[in-house]
Amino acid sequence: MELGSGVSLMKYGTVLSFVIVILACWYRTPVRDALDTRLDKVLSSLLRAERKADVNSFARPRVAVGFGGCVDIIVDGVTLLNKIGLPPSDRPLHHDYIENALQLSESFAYFFPPGAASERFVMNDTLFSQLVEASRELPGNRWTVGGNAPVMAGPHGTGGLRRAAGGQLQPGAQRGPVPAHHRGRYIIHSDDHNPYLASIEDFEQKLQNFQPELLVVGGLQMMDNFPFKQGEREALLGRLARLLSSAGPETDVHFEMASFVDEGLLAELLRLVVPLADSLGMNEQELPNLLSVLRGGNVTVLSDPNPRVATVLDQMRELYRLANARHRDAPPPGGRPLTRLHVHTLAFQAIIVTRGSQWKNTMSATAKASLTANRHVCGSSDINPGKAKLIMDESFSISRREGSQRIPLEETRPVSCWDEDDYQICVAPVLVCTEVFQTAGGGDNISAAGLVLQI
């Protein structure tokens, strides 16, 4: 599979990823033996579902991926903040961006207890340099190529799997009196390169001859609360919109959401980028945030990190309906109806695909996305049921509406698919990794894994 990348890896921004881990203790009991047997069955069934659409048997489609390339340094966040002498804050507070150490401590305290993912721009170069230098001195730190484009390109180039490499992080994270509920990530950056989509000109030129079957756009969160001059950001997104509009009908467009808190940026994305995408990918925090702004409301900074399946499916249906209603009522030049929506959560994967659309193998793609979540977080292509657990309910309602159908989690058929209106929905449980290697980049890997079986 050939890849076109919208980044120049000779020009790296630097992203510092805080990875927080909290593990449960497991004891060998009859109950545990029964759980092991159940996990074995679920795993073997997911693997069979994934293999039903073996990517190696397909023609090798062309995929172009942009934007955003950087170097990540991944460390334990609690250890790092302790090392620089930053005491735990008893005042959890959200900040759109970070200007000083106090704001960093407050922001970290805000997102840490629920284990919610967050990404923030650090305006203070001195503080950011201090954090990077302290990170270099921590045992177990890992440097890796990061950013949406390199990370999402990796799974496409390797049949949907990007192997992580390096050492284990230390478990048992607690910051002050409140432990994290589960693994999470807090990402900070001080990047003045990627917010300007500096590679877009080269990317445009390569696309003219490359003619990809799939164009993936991500990395736009680097623009969030960046100090642009008046009109700069809108001009950049306008240029991106013209690039997407020029893609022919033979090219599918996927936009990968991220952590956005700048209402102005989200409004511009809804006007200039989202209407030009056939497919959207996001997590359980980004879904209600986008939906709130689409309804005309405010940004939702922090949502339930462990939502029920029914809640997520209702939100996905509403997003699908509103996006397509906007397309029917006022289609922009080059606009496309939304035909695919993928939401990845800690507990499960859910994909909506319009029936009769270009997207195929939805059941297998949902299974692959689920398996990739474990592979990425555990850092291994081989899934060990002894290092995994199911946290999805034994059965789930397909909607919060009273009297809605309930679907049991069947060990031998764990991916549930059904038809509604003009679309199909598939849901798969995730074998949640209990020995965390890495969470940063998880969403990009998972989304790419689902896409690779559907083009």
C-alpha positions in Angstrom: 0.0 0.0 0.0 1.5 3.3 -1.0 1.4 6.2 1.4 1.4 10.0 0.8 2.3 11.9 4.0 1.4 15.5 4.7 4.5 16.0 7.0 8.1 16.7 6.7 9.8 14.7 9.4 12.9 16.9 9.1 11.0 19.6 11.0 9.7 18.2 14.2 7.6 19.9 16.8 8.0 18.4 20.3 5.1 16.9 22.1 5.4 15.8 25.7 2.9 13.0 26.6 2.1 12.3 30.2 0.9 8.7 30.6 -0.9 7.7 33.8 -1.6 4.1 34.7 -3.7 2.5 37.4 -3.9 -1.3 37.5 -6.2 -3.7 39.3 -4.8 -6.7 41.2 -6.0 -10.1 40.0 -5.9 -13.3 42.0 -6.1 -16.9 40.8 -9.6 -18.0 41.9 -12.3 -20.1 40.3 -14.0 -16.9 39.3 -10.8 -15.8 37.6 -10.5 -19.1 35.8 -14.0 -18.6 34.4 -13.0 -15.1 33.3 -9.9 -16.4 31.6 -12.0 -18.9 29.7 -14.4 -16.2 28.7 -11.7 -13.8 27.5 -10.1 -16.6 25.5 -13.4 -17.2 23.7 -14.0 -13.5 23.0 -10.4 -13.0 21.8 -10.6 -16.0 19.4 -13.9 -14.8 18.1 -12.6 -11.2 17.5 -9.6 -12.6 15.7 -11.8 -14.7 13.4 -13.9 -11.7 12.6 -10.8 -9.6 11.8 -9.5 -12.4 9.5 -12.7 -12.5 7.5 -11.5 -9.3 5.7 -7.8 -10.0 5.4 -6.1 -6.9 4.1 -3.3 -8.9 2.5 -5.8 -10.4 0.1 -6.9 -6.9 -1.2 -5.5 -4.8 -3.9 -3.2 -2.3 -2.2 -5.1 1.1 -2.2 -3.3 4.4 -2.1 -3.8 6.4 1.1 -2.6 10.0 1.7 -2.3 11.1 5.3 -1.8 14.6 6.7 -1.0 16.6 8.9 1.2 17.0 11.9 4.6 15.3 12.6 6.5 15.6 15.8 8.8 13.8 18.3 7.0 12.5 21.4 8.7 11.9 24.7 6.5 9.7 26.9 6.9 9.6 30.6 4.9 9.0 33.8 3.1 12.3 34.4 2.9 12.0 38.2 6.6 11.2 38.4 7.5 14.2 36.2 5.5 16.7 38.1 6.9 15.5 41.4 10.5 15.7 39.9 10.1 19.4 39.0 8.7 20.1 42.5 5.2 20.9 41.4 2.9 20.0 44.3 -0.5 18.5 43.7 -3.2 21.1 43.2 -6.3 21.0 45.5 -8.0 23.2 42.9 -8.8 21.2 39.8 -9.4 23.8 37.1 -9.7 23.7 33.3 -7.4 26.0 31.3 -7.7 26.4 27.5 -3.9 26.7 27.4 -1.0 26.7 29.9 0.9 29.8 30.8 2.6 28.8 34.0 3.3 25.9 36.4 0.3 26.6 38.6 -2.0 26.3 35.6 -0.3 23.1 34.6 -0.9 21.6 38.1 -4.6 22.7 38.1 -5.2 21.4 34.6 -3.5 18.1 35.4 -5.7 17.8 38.5 -8.8 18.5 36.4 -8.3 15.7 33.9 -6.4 13.2 36.1 -9.1 11.7 38.4 -11.4 10.6 35.5 -8.5 9.5 33.3 -9.8 11.7 30.5 -7.5 12.4 27.5 -6.4 16.0 27.1 -4.0 18.0 24.9 -3.0 21.6 25.6 -0.6 24.2 24.1 2.0 25.6 26.5 2.7 29.3 25.8 5.6 29.4 28.3 8.8 28.3 26.5 10.8 28.2 29.7 8.3 25.9 31.5 8.1 23.6 28.5 11.9 23.4 28.2 12.1 22.6 31.9 9.6 19.8 31.5 11.5 18.3 28.5 14.8 18.4 30.3 13.3 16.8 33.4 11.7 14.1 31.3 15.1 13.3 29.7 16.4 12.4 33.2 13.5 10.1 34.2 14.1 6.4 34.0 11.9 4.6 31.4 11.3 7.7 29.3 10.8 6.9 25.6 11.2 9.0 22.5 9.1 8.1 19.5 7.9 9.7 16.2 4.5 11.1 16.8 1.8 13.3 15.3 -1.4 12.3 13.5 0.1 11.7 10.1 3.0 9.4 11.0 1.0 7.5 13.5 -2.0 7.0 11.2 0.2 6.2 8.2 1.9 3.4 10.2 -1.2 1.1 10.5 -2.0 1.5 6.8 1.5 0.6 5.8 1.6 -2.5 8.0 -1.9 -3.9 7.4 -3.5 -2.0 10.3 -1.0 -2.6 13.0 1.7 -0.3 14.3 4.0 -1.9 16.8 5.1 0.1 19.7 8.6 -0.5 21.2 10.4 0.2 24.4 10.1 -0.4 28.1 7.2 -0.7 30.5 5.8 2.2 32.4 5.5 2.0 36.2 2.0 1.3 37.5 0.1 2.7 40.4 -0.5 6.3 39.6 -1.8 8.7 42.2 -1.5 12.5 42.3 -2.4 13.9 45.7 -5.3 12.2 47.5 -7.2 11.2 44.4 -6.1 8.2 42.2 -6.9 8.0 38.5 -9.8 5.8 37.6 -8.0 4.2 34.7 -5.2 4.9 32.2 -5.2 8.2 30.6 -3.0 10.7 28.8 -2.2 14.4 29.2 -0.4 15.8 26.3 1.3 19.2 26.1 3.1 20.8 23.3 4.9 24.1 22.4 4.8 23.6 18.6 5.0 26.7 16.3 5.4 24.6 13.1 2.4 22.2 12.8 -0.3 24.8 13.6 0.5 26.5 10.3 0.0 23.3 8.3 3.5 24.0 7.0 3.6 20.9 4.7 0.3 21.7 2.9 1.9 23.1 -0.3 4.1 20.0 -0.8 1.1 17.8 0.2 -1.1 19.5 -2.5 1.5 18.9 -5.2 2.0 15.2 -4.3 -1.8 14.6 -4.3 -2.1 15.8 -7.9 -0.2 12.7 -9.2 -0.9 10.4 -6.3 -4.7 10.2 -6.7 -5.4 8.3 -3.5 -8.4 6.2 -2.8 -8.5 7.6 0.8 -7.4 11.0 2.1 -7.0 11.2 5.9 -6.8 14.6 7.7 -5.8 15.0 11.3 -3.5 17.0 13.5 -5.7 20.1 13.4 -5.8 20.2 17.2 -2.4 21.8 17.0 -4.3 25.0 16.1 -6.3 24.9 19.3 -5.7 28.1 21.2 -2.5 28.8 19.2 -1.8 32.6 19.1 -2.4 33.2 15.4 -2.7 36.7 14.0 -6.1 37.9 13.1 -7.5 35.8 10.2 -4.5 33.5 9.9 -6.2 30.4 11.1 -9.3 30.8 9.0 -7.1 31.4 5.9 -5.2 28.2 6.6 -8.4 26.2 7.0 -9.8 27.8 3.9 -6.8 26.5 2.0 -7.3 23.0 3.5 -11.0 23.2 2.5 -10.0 24.0 -1.1 -7.7 21.0 -1.1 -10.4 18.7 0.2 -13.0 20.1 -2.3 -10.6 19.3 -5.1 -10.6 15.6 -4.2 -12.6 13.7 -6.8 -15.5 11.3 -6.1 -13.1 8.4 -6.3 -11.3 9.6 -3.2 -12.9 9.1 0.2 -12.1 11.7 2.9 -11.7 10.9 6.6 -11.3 13.6 9.3 -9.9 12.5 12.7 -11.2 14.6 15.5 -9.1 15.4 18.6 -9.2 17.4 21.9 -10.6 20.9 20.9 -11.6 23.5 23.4 -11.4 26.6 21.2 -15.0 27.4 20.2 -13.9 29.6 17.4 -11.7 26.8 15.9 -14.5 24.2 16.3 -17.0 26.6 14.6 -14.5 27.0 11.6 -14.0 23.2 11.5 -17.7 22.6 11.3 -18.0 25.2 8.5 -14.9 24.4 6.5 -13.7 20.8 7.1 -16.4 18.5 8.6 -18.8 19.0 5.6 -16.1 17.9 3.2 -15.5 14.5 4.9 -17.2 11.2 4.1 -16.0 9.8 7.4 -15.3 11.0 11.0 -13.4 9.4 13.8 -13.4 10.4 17.5 -13.4 9.3 21.1 -16.0 9.4 23.9 -14.9 13.0 24.9 -14.8 14.4 21.4 -18.2 13.1 20.3 -20.3 15.1 22.8 -18.1 18.1 22.3 -18.6 18.2 18.6 -22.3 17.4 19.0 -22.8 20.3 21.5 -21.2 22.8 19.1 -23.2 21.4 16.2 -26.4 21.9 18.2 -25.4 25.6 18.7 -24.2 25.1 22.3 -20.9 25.5 24.1 -17.7 23.4 24.1 -18.0 20.4 26.4 -14.6 20.2 28.0 -15.0 17.0 30.1 -17.6 14.3 29.5 -18.2 10.9 31.0 -15.0 8.9 30.4 -16.9 5.6 30.6 -20.2 6.2 28.8 -22.8 3.4 28.3 -23.2 2.0 24.8 -26.7 3.3 24.6 -25.6 6.9 25.3 -22.8 6.8 22.7 -25.1 5.3 20.1 -27.8 7.9 20.6 -25.1 10.7 20.3 -23.8 9.0 17.1 -27.3 8.9 15.6 -27.8 12.5 16.3 -24.5 13.6 14.9 -25.1 11.5 11.8 -28.6 13.1 11.4 -27.5 16.7 12.0 -24.5 16.5 9.8 -26.5 15.1 6.9 -29.3 17.5 7.4 -26.8 20.4 7.1 -25.5 18.8 3.9 -29.0 18.6 2.4 -30.0 22.1 3.4 -26.8 24.0 2.5 -24.1 21.8 0.8 -20.8 23.6 0.4 -18.8 23.3 -2.8 -17.3 19.9 -2.8 -19.4 18.9 0.2 -20.1 15.2 1.0 -22.8 13.5 3.0 -21.5 11.8 6.1 -21.5 8.0 5.4 -19.2 6.7 8.1 -18.8 7.5 11.8 -16.4 5.6 14.1 -16.3 6.3 17.9 -13.6 4.6 20.0 -14.0 4.3 23.8 -12.0 2.4 26.4 -14.7 -0.3 26.7 -16.0 -0.7 23.1 -15.8 0.3 19.5 -18.9 1.6 17.5 -19.1 2.2 13.8 -22.1 3.6 11.8 -22.0 3.1 8.0 -24.6 4.2 5.4 -26.0 1.1 3.7 -25.1 1.0 0.0 -22.1 3.4 0.5 -18.5 2.7 -0.5 -17.5 1.4 2.9 -17.2 -2.3 3.3 -16.4 -5.0 5.9 -17.9 -3.0 8.8 -18.1 -6.0 11.1 -14.4 -7.0 10.5 -13.3 -3.4 10.7 -15.0 -3.0 14.1 -13.3 -6.2 15.4 -9.9 -5.0 14.1 -10.3 -1.6 15.8 -11.1 -3.4 19.0 -8.0 -5.6 18.8 -5.8 -2.7 17.8 -6.8 -0.9 21.0 -5.3 -3.7 23.0 -2.3 -4.2 20.8 -1.3 -0.5 20.9 -1.8 0.0 24.6 -0.1 -3.2 25.6 2.6 -2.7 23.0 2.4 -6.1 21.5 0.9 -7.7 18.3 0.1 -10.8 20.4 -2.9 -10.3 22.7 -2.6 -12.0 26.1 -6.0 -12.5 27.8 -4.1 -12.7 31.1 -3.3 -9.0 30.7 -6.8 -7.9 29.6 -10.3 -7.4 31.0 -13.7 -6.7 29.7 -15.4 -3.7 31.2 -18.3 -3.5 28.7 -21.7 -4.6 30.2 -22.9 -8.2 29.8 -25.6 -6.8 27.6 -26.4 -3.3 26.3 -29.4 -1.3 25.2 -29.2 0.1 21.7 -30.7 3.4 22.8 -31.7 5.2 26.0 -35.2 5.3 24.7 -37.6 3.4 26.9 -38.3 -0.2 25.6 -35.2 -0.2 23.4 -33.8 -3.6 22.4 -31.0 -5.1 24.6 -28.2 -7.1 22.9 -26.2 -9.6 25.0 -22.5 -9.9 24.7 -22.0 -13.3 23.1 -18.6 -14.8 23.5 -18.6 -16.6 20.2 -20.1 -13.6 18.3 -18.8 -10.5 20.2 -19.3 -8.1 17.3 -23.0 -7.1 17.2 -24.3 -5.5 13.9 -27.8 -4.5 13.0 -29.6 -2.2 10.5 -31.5 1.0 11.3 -33.0 3.6 8.9 -30.4 4.0 6.1 -27.4 2.8 8.0 -25.8 -0.2 9.7 -24.4 -0.1 13.3 -21.6 -2.5 14.6 -20.4 -2.6 18.2 -17.5 -4.6 19.5 -16.1 -5.0 23.1 -12.5 -4.0 23.8 -10.2 -6.4 25.7 -8.9 -3.6 27.9 -5.1 -3.9 28.4 -4.2 -4.0 32.1 -0.4 -3.7 31.7 -0.2 -0.4 29.9 2.8 0.3 27.6 1.4 3.4 25.8 -1.8 5.3 25.4 -0.6 8.3 23.4 -1.5 7.8 19.7 -4.1 5.2 20.5 -7.0 6.9 18.8 -5.0 7.4 15.6 -4.0 3.7 15.5 -7.5 2.5 16.2 -9.1 4.7 13.6 -6.5 3.7 11.0 -7.1 0.0 11.8 -10.8 0.4 11.2 -10.3 2.3 8.0 -7.8 -0.1 6.4 -10.4 -2.8 6.1 -13.1 -0.5 4.8 -11.5 1.0 1.7 
